[in-house]
């Protein structure tokens, strides 16, 4: 009877849901019948001496009635049973993301080596590329994607060139792709010609493929040649010949650091110099558009190099505040000393050599730890207070030496 009583309580709970969700589309006669069945079972639950047979019969009558008037509420399906849980979970996730902690993936290396954006692991010709198991392991640990181009014919490797405002560049075409097989995302498609046969490779649009190609193929043997494979009539002969079946290029694209951003704390305390912070680019859209050609709003992560009321300058790779070296966090000192992979702060534009930059109230200066590869306040000015999202607090993926509290 203990199990039967539990089933009866569950049936009464279902009856309550059907009543509240379906009473506006259910006839009065059916509602009265439902109320009568519910009262009957409630009395049996209170009666410790109730016998099993009539108890089961009453539950059977209520079950049959609920099947007639329950619509999608009864009998239970996966969705009817879990929709409320899913909705509550979604609301909680949205609430947490909006007001407390927002996940953010770093696409570039402007904050390297403190944080890493997309990077590559190149497999040379003599190296064995990862097999299926190795690719799965790298995917789990590093979030990496394996990419390769295998020659279909034998011959020299030629890469088409395009003419841009900045001179000849490796040709690429922006195409549509899918992220996680569902979400639309832009991709860049590159073309390699081997023995006159075109081979294409698609990579994320934010990935610096040009840098990879230059590091992989640039040599004394590589040169520009006249070729009909390019609309400009110019192609890059990388000075390398491959046989059919051999790799043209093989590499992994490793995921940029994924971290949580604390959106909550800055409501109670002011951002301070040295904080790694995330901000919207909506207030500097025009300035960034002129520099990059991309006028879409984005999220940037940089380090707060200065706050309102301070005067900044760069001297001998050192960031100075009001004439003194900035030292609130390790990255400031590491850049000043050019320790390890920190290359030092570089004078440019608003912080060119000999220039000082006075920061207005309610504004911030955003600087990348990788000063040589950072499009930051030196080029486009200040970050207004209203554009600040929050402070980076924890790198949760991938599982590298940087995993843990954000610096």
Secondary structure per residue as TSV (DSSP state, phi and psi in degrees):
chain	resnum	aa	ss	phi	psi
A	1	X	-	360.0	-27.1
A	2	X	H	-61.4	-43.6
A	3	X	H	-66.7	-39.0
A	4	X	H	-64.8	-41.6
A	5	X	H	-63.4	-38.4
A	6	X	H	-63.6	-42.9
A	7	X	H	-63.9	-35.6
A	8	X	H	-64.6	-41.7
A	9	X	H	-63.5	-39.7
A	10	X	H	-65.4	-37.5
A	11	X	H	-67.2	-39.4
A	12	X	H	-64.9	-37.7
A	13	X	H	-62.9	-42.1
A	14	X	H	-64.6	-39.1
A	15	X	H	-62.6	-39.1
A	16	X	H	-63.3	-42.3
A	17	X	H	-63.8	-44.9
A	18	X	H	-61.0	-42.6
A	19	X	H	-60.4	-49.3
A	20	X	H	-72.5	-31.6
A	21	X	H	-88.6	-23.3
A	22	X	H	-122.2	3.9
A	23	X	G	-67.9	-26.0
A	24	X	G	-75.4	-13.6
A	25	X	G	-117.9	12.8
A	26	X	S	-115.1	138.6
A	27	X	-	-65.9	156.6
A	28	X	H	-61.6	-36.3
A	29	X	H	-63.4	-43.6
A	30	X	H	-66.3	-38.4
A	31	X	H	-64.9	-38.9
A	32	X	H	-66.1	-38.9
A	33	X	H	-64.2	-39.6
A	34	X	H	-64.3	-44.3
A	35	X	H	-62.1	-40.7
A	36	X	H	-62.8	-43.4
A	37	X	H	-66.4	-39.0
A	38	X	H	-64.3	-44.3
A	39	X	H	-63.0	-38.6
A	40	X	H	-61.8	-45.1
A	41	X	H	-72.6	-35.6
A	42	X	H	-61.3	-40.1
A	43	X	H	-64.0	-41.6
A	44	X	H	-65.5	-34.0
A	45	X	H	-65.2	-36.1
A	46	X	H	-77.7	-24.3
A	47	X	-	-85.7	105.5
A	48	X	T	-66.1	-19.0
A	49	X	T	-96.7	6.2
A	50	X	-	-60.5	137.8
A	51	X	-	-86.7	156.7
A	52	X	H	-68.1	-43.3
A	53	X	H	-60.5	-53.0
A	54	X	H	-65.5	-30.7
A	55	X	H	-62.0	-47.3
A	56	X	H	-64.9	-38.3
A	57	X	H	-63.4	-42.9
A	58	X	H	-64.2	-41.1
A	59	X	H	-65.3	-36.1
A	60	X	H	-63.9	-39.8
A	61	X	H	-66.5	-40.9
A	62	X	H	-67.6	-40.2
A	63	X	H	-60.7	-43.8
A	64	X	H	-63.8	-39.8
A	65	X	H	-66.6	-44.1
A	66	X	H	-63.0	-34.0
A	67	X	H	-66.4	-28.9
A	68	X	H	-77.7	-37.1
A	69	X	H	-112.2	-2.3
A	70	X	-	-75.6	-16.9
A	71	X	T	56.2	-129.8
A	72	X	T	-86.5	-3.6
A	73	X	T	-80.9	-36.3
A	74	X	S	-144.5	135.4
A	75	X	S	-73.3	163.6
A	76	X	-	-67.3	137.5
A	77	X	-	-119.4	177.4
A	78	X	H	-56.8	-45.2
A	79	X	H	-71.6	-43.0
A	80	X	H	-66.0	-31.8
A	81	X	H	-79.5	-28.1
A	82	X	H	-117.3	-3.8
A	83	X	H	-60.5	-43.0
A	84	X	H	-62.5	-43.0
A	85	X	H	-61.8	-43.3
A	86	X	H	-62.8	-43.9
A	87	X	H	-65.1	-43.3
A	88	X	H	-62.5	-42.9
A	89	X	H	-61.8	-41.3
A	90	X	H	-64.4	-41.9
A	91	X	H	-63.0	-41.7
A	92	X	H	-63.2	-43.5
A	93	X	H	-62.3	-45.6
A	94	X	H	-63.0	-41.3
A	95	X	H	-64.7	-44.7
A	96	X	H	-62.9	-43.6
A	97	X	H	-65.5	-36.5
A	98	X	H	-76.7	-38.5
A	99	X	H	-111.9	-18.1
A	100	X	T	-124.0	-74.4
A	101	X	E	-127.6	123.5
A	102	X	E	-114.7	128.6
A	103	X	E	-73.3	147.3
A	104	X	E	-149.0	132.9
A	105	X	E	-110.3	127.8
A	106	X	-	-81.5	118.2
A	107	X	-	-86.4	-30.4
A	108	X	S	-115.3	177.8
A	109	X	S	-107.5	30.3
A	110	X	T	-68.6	-19.3
A	111	X	T	-108.9	11.2
A	112	X	T	-69.4	142.5
A	113	X	T	-92.6	3.9
A	114	X	T	-61.2	-49.6
A	115	X	S	-125.1	154.6
A	116	X	-	-116.3	137.2
A	117	X	-	-91.9	-157.5
A	118	X	S	-63.0	130.6
A	119	X	E	-131.5	179.0
A	120	X	E	-130.5	150.5
A	121	X	E	-118.6	110.6
A	122	X	E	-94.0	135.1
A	123	X	-	-103.8	112.1
A	124	X	-	-70.8	168.6
A	125	X	T	-57.6	-36.7
A	126	X	T	-82.9	-9.6
A	127	X	S	-88.0	147.7
A	128	X	-	-84.7	124.5
A	129	X	-	-71.0	156.3
A	130	X	-	-64.6	139.1
A	131	X	-	-77.6	-169.9
A	132	X	H	-59.3	-43.4
A	133	X	H	-66.4	-43.4
A	134	X	H	-61.9	-38.3
A	135	X	H	-64.8	-39.2
A	136	X	H	-65.7	-43.2
A	137	X	H	-62.5	-45.5
A	138	X	H	-64.6	-34.6
A	139	X	H	-64.8	-42.1
A	140	X	H	-70.7	-46.2
A	141	X	H	-81.2	-37.5
A	142	X	H	-115.7	-6.8
A	143	X	-	65.4	28.6
A	144	X	-	-85.7	154.8
A	145	X	E	-121.2	125.9
A	146	X	E	-83.7	131.6
A	147	X	E	-128.1	142.6
A	148	X	E	-155.6	153.2
A	149	X	E	-126.5	120.1
A	150	X	E	-108.6	129.1
A	151	X	-	-65.1	130.2
A	152	X	S	-89.3	-23.1
A	153	X	S	-131.4	165.5
A	154	X	-	-90.6	147.6
A	155	X	E	151.7	-175.4
A	156	X	E	-75.9	152.1
A	157	X	E	-91.9	121.6
A	158	X	E	-119.9	137.8
A	159	X	E	-121.8	121.9
A	160	X	E	-61.5	147.6
A	161	X	E	-113.7	152.0
A	162	X	E	-121.7	151.7
A	163	X	E	-95.2	124.3
A	164	X	E	-125.1	176.3
A	165	X	T	-63.1	-23.2
A	166	X	T	-97.3	16.2
A	167	X	E	98.0	-173.1
A	168	X	E	-62.2	133.8
A	169	X	E	-134.9	156.6
A	170	X	E	-60.7	132.0
A	171	X	-	-71.9	137.1
A	172	X	E	-145.3	158.8
A	173	X	E	-128.6	129.8
A	174	X	E	-79.3	123.8
A	175	X	E	-128.9	166.7
A	176	X	E	-89.5	139.5
A	177	X	E	-137.9	-173.7
A	178	X	E	-128.1	137.0
A	179	X	E	-105.7	129.8
A	180	X	T	56.9	28.4
A	181	X	T	68.9	0.0
A	182	X	T	-126.9	-54.9
A	183	X	E	-75.7	131.5
A	184	X	E	-68.5	140.5
A	185	X	E	-150.6	144.7
A	186	X	E	-77.7	142.4
A	187	X	E	-126.9	153.9
A	188	X	E	-106.1	129.0
A	189	X	E	-106.5	123.2
A	190	X	E	-108.0	149.8
A	191	X	E	-120.5	134.4
A	192	X	E	-120.6	134.5
A	193	X	E	-108.4	127.9
A	194	X	E	-130.3	118.5
A	195	X	T	60.0	31.1
A	196	X	T	81.8	-1.1
A	197	X	E	-100.6	131.4
A	198	X	E	-80.7	134.0
A	199	X	E	-124.8	129.2
A	200	X	E	-111.0	154.4
A	201	X	E	-144.1	128.3
A	202	X	E	-106.2	135.1
A	203	X	E	-135.0	159.6
A	204	X	E	-55.9	142.6
A	205	X	T	-60.5	-30.9
A	206	X	T	-82.3	-4.0
A	207	X	S	-80.9	135.4
A	208	X	-	-84.8	79.3
A	209	X	H	-70.1	-34.0
A	210	X	H	-57.6	-43.5
A	211	X	H	-62.5	-43.2
A	212	X	H	-62.2	-44.5
A	213	X	H	-64.6	-39.7
A	214	X	H	-65.3	-43.3
A	215	X	H	-67.6	-29.7
A	216	X	H	-83.0	-41.5
A	217	X	H	-110.7	-21.2
A	218	X	-	-62.4	127.6
A	219	X	S	-161.6	177.3
A	220	X	T	-66.4	-23.4
A	221	X	T	-83.5	-19.4
A	222	X	-	-78.6	147.5
A	223	X	E	-161.8	161.5
A	224	X	E	-86.0	136.7
A	225	X	E	-134.0	159.2
A	226	X	E	-76.9	131.1
A	227	X	-	-155.6	143.8
A	228	X	T	-80.7	-5.2
A	229	X	T	-72.3	-15.8
A	230	X	S	-112.0	144.0
A	231	X	T	-63.6	-27.7
A	232	X	T	-84.2	-7.9
A	233	X	S	78.6	8.5
A	234	X	E	-124.9	136.1
A	235	X	E	-135.1	159.5
A	236	X	E	-99.7	113.3
A	237	X	E	-87.7	110.1
A	238	X	E	-76.4	-2.1
A	239	X	E	76.3	27.0
A	240	X	E	-135.2	137.6
A	241	X	E	-115.3	136.3
A	242	X	E	-125.9	156.5
A	243	X	-	-96.4	156.6
A	244	X	T	-55.5	132.0
A	245	X	T	93.8	-12.9
A	246	X	S	-87.3	155.1
A	247	X	E	-76.1	137.3
A	248	X	E	-80.8	-44.6
A	249	X	E	-158.7	143.6
A	250	X	E	-140.9	133.3
A	251	X	E	-164.4	161.7
A	252	X	E	-105.4	139.1
A	253	X	E	-99.2	114.0
A	254	X	E	-88.3	142.2
A	255	X	-	-65.7	142.2
A	256	X	-	-66.5	158.3
A	257	X	-	-56.4	132.0
A	258	X	E	-102.3	125.4
A	259	X	E	-136.8	163.8
A	260	X	E	-97.0	139.3
A	261	X	E	-109.7	124.8
A	262	X	E	-79.1	106.9
A	263	X	-	-90.3	-3.1
A	264	X	S	-95.0	-45.4
A	265	X	G	-61.8	-35.9
A	266	X	G	-68.7	-7.1
A	267	X	G	-75.2	-18.0
A	268	X	T	-117.3	-15.9
A	269	X	S	-143.3	150.5
A	270	X	-	-75.0	141.6
A	271	X	-	-58.3	144.3
A	272	X	-	-124.2	161.1
A	273	X	T	-57.6	135.8
A	274	X	T	99.5	-18.6
A	275	X	-	-65.5	133.7
A	276	X	E	-79.2	118.0
A	277	X	E	-131.1	155.3
A	278	X	E	-110.7	138.0
A	279	X	E	-143.8	156.3
A	280	X	E	-80.3	150.1
A	281	X	S	-98.0	11.1
A	282	X	G	-59.8	-35.1
A	283	X	G	-76.4	-16.7
A	284	X	G	-119.3	24.1
A	285	X	H	-57.5	-45.8
A	286	X	H	-65.8	-43.5
A	287	X	H	-62.7	-45.0
A	288	X	H	-66.6	-37.3
A	289	X	H	-61.2	-41.4
A	290	X	H	-66.6	-30.8
A	291	X	H	-81.7	-35.3
A	292	X	H	-114.5	-17.6
A	293	X	S	82.5	0.4
A	294	X	-	-112.3	115.1
A	295	X	-	-103.3	14.2
A	296	X	S	-83.4	148.5
A	297	X	-	-71.1	140.5
A	298	X	-	-138.7	176.5
A	299	X	E	-111.2	131.8
A	300	X	E	-113.9	148.9
A	301	X	E	-119.6	126.6
A	302	X	E	-142.4	-176.0
A	303	X	E	-109.1	140.7
A	304	X	E	-70.9	109.9
A	305	X	E	-85.8	-21.3
A	306	X	E	-168.0	155.0
A	307	X	E	-120.1	171.1
A	308	X	T	-53.5	135.1
A	309	X	T	96.2	-14.9
A	310	X	-	-90.9	158.4
A	311	X	E	-119.9	124.2
A	312	X	E	-109.3	154.7
A	313	X	E	-156.8	163.8
A	314	X	E	-122.8	127.9
A	315	X	E	-141.3	123.9
A	316	X	T	51.9	49.3
A	317	X	T	70.7	4.1
A	318	X	E	-106.6	135.2
A	319	X	E	-85.3	122.8
A	320	X	E	-108.3	139.6
A	321	X	E	-118.7	120.8
A	322	X	T	51.0	36.7
A	323	X	T	88.9	-5.2
A	324	X	E	-115.3	147.5
A	325	X	E	-59.3	134.4
A	326	X	-	-78.7	131.8
A	327	X	-	-142.6	21.1
A	328	X	S	-64.4	-33.5
A	329	X	S	-131.2	163.2
A	330	X	H	-60.9	-35.7
A	331	X	H	-60.7	-35.1
A	332	X	H	-61.4	-47.8
A	333	X	H	-68.4	-38.3
A	334	X	H	-65.5	-38.2
A	335	X	H	-68.6	-40.3
A	336	X	H	-61.3	-38.3
A	337	X	H	-91.8	-4.3
A	338	X	T	53.7	48.6
A	339	X	-	-80.9	137.7
A	340	X	T	55.5	-125.2
A	341	X	T	-92.0	4.6
A	342	X	-	-80.2	123.9
A	343	X	-	-96.4	0.0
A	344	X	-	90.2	155.3
A	345	X	-	-77.8	139.5
A	346	X	-	-111.7	130.5
A	347	X	-	-65.8	131.4
A	348	X	B	-163.7	140.3
A	349	X	T	47.5	-108.4
A	350	X	T	-66.6	-21.2
A	351	X	B	-119.9	40.8
A	352	X	-	-65.3	165.3
A	353	X	T	-56.8	128.6
A	354	X	T	86.8	-6.3
A	355	X	-	-97.4	149.6
A	356	X	-	-117.8	155.1
A	357	X	E	-128.4	111.7
A	358	X	E	-85.9	126.0
A	359	X	-	-94.8	123.3
A	360	X	-	-67.4	161.2
A	361	X	T	-60.6	149.8
A	362	X	T	60.4	25.6
A	363	X	E	-129.6	159.3
A	364	X	E	-134.3	152.8
A	365	X	E	-101.9	126.3
A	366	X	E	-107.0	123.3
A	367	X	E	-126.9	143.2
A	368	X	-	-86.8	144.8
A	369	X	S	-65.9	-28.0
A	370	X	S	-95.9	77.0
A	371	X	G	-59.0	-32.5
A	372	X	G	-71.6	-16.3
A	373	X	G	-131.6	41.4
A	374	X	-	-132.8	122.1
A	375	X	-	-88.3	100.8
A	376	X	-	-136.2	-160.0
A	377	X	H	-60.9	-19.5
A	378	X	H	-60.5	-27.7
A	379	X	H	-100.3	-37.5
A	380	X	H	-123.5	1.8
A	381	X	-	101.2	-140.3
A	382	X	-	-102.6	155.6
A	383	X	E	-99.2	118.5
A	384	X	E	-72.0	152.6
A	385	X	G	-54.4	-38.6
A	386	X	G	-68.6	-15.9
A	387	X	G	-90.2	-8.6
A	388	X	E	-73.6	130.9
A	389	X	E	-93.1	-51.0
A	390	X	E	171.4	-173.4
A	391	X	E	-104.4	134.4
A	392	X	E	-68.2	130.4
A	393	X	E	-124.4	-27.0
A	394	X	E	-155.5	128.2
A	395	X	E	-89.6	113.9
A	396	X	E	-102.6	-9.2
A	397	X	E	-168.7	145.8
A	398	X	S	-80.3	179.9
A	399	X	-	-90.1	80.4
A	400	X	S	-120.2	-173.4
A	401	X	T	-64.9	-16.7
A	402	X	T	-86.2	-8.6
A	403	X	-	-57.4	134.7
A	404	X	E	127.0	-163.5
A	405	X	E	-56.7	136.1
A	406	X	-	-73.0	140.5
A	407	X	-	-95.5	360.0
